[in-house]
C-alpha cells in the first residue's frame, strides 16, 4: 500500500490540477466573451458598407470620410498610449521613492568646511546684508617700519644718561611736551 505522506502529496497535486483546469476554463470563457463584446461593439459603431450602385465620385468621397475617421481614431489611440506610458513612468518613479524612503537612512558624515565671514553672513541672512562685513578691515593696520621705530624708542640705553636728561626743570618740560628721548 501507499504511505500516508504519499496520499497527502497526491491529494495536494490533484487539488492543484483541478484548480488549474478550472482557471483555464474560466480564461477561455472570458476570451470568448471578450470577442463577442468586440463584435457587438463594432457592429454598433460601424454599419455595413453599402457600395453597390455608387459611382466613382461617391466612392472617392466615402474613402475620404473613412480616412478622416481612421486618422481621428489613430490620434485618440496615440494620446491614450502616451497617457498610459506617462502613468507607468510616474508609478515606477513613485515606487523607487517609496523603496528609498522605506530603507534605512544613513546619516552622511559631516566634513569641516572653511567659510569666510562674508559667506557665513550670506548663508545666515541671505541677500539682506547690503554691505559686506569684512572683519579684517576694522583691524588697525601696522606697518613694519612703525614696529621697528617703536622697538628703537623702547630700547633703553644707559640709565644714568636718561636720569641726567630728566633731572631738573628741563627734563620735566620734555616729559610733558611729548615724550622722553
Secondary structure, DSSP 4 states (H G I P E B T S, - for coil): ---HHHHHHHHHHHHHHHHHHHHHHHHHHHHHHHHHHHHHHHHHHSPPP--TT--HHHHHHHHHHHHHHHHHHHHHHHHHHHHHHHHHHHHHHHHHHHHHHHSPPPPPPP------HHHHHHHHHGGG--S---TGGGSPP--HHHHHHHHHHH----HHHHHHHHSHHHHHHHHHHT---
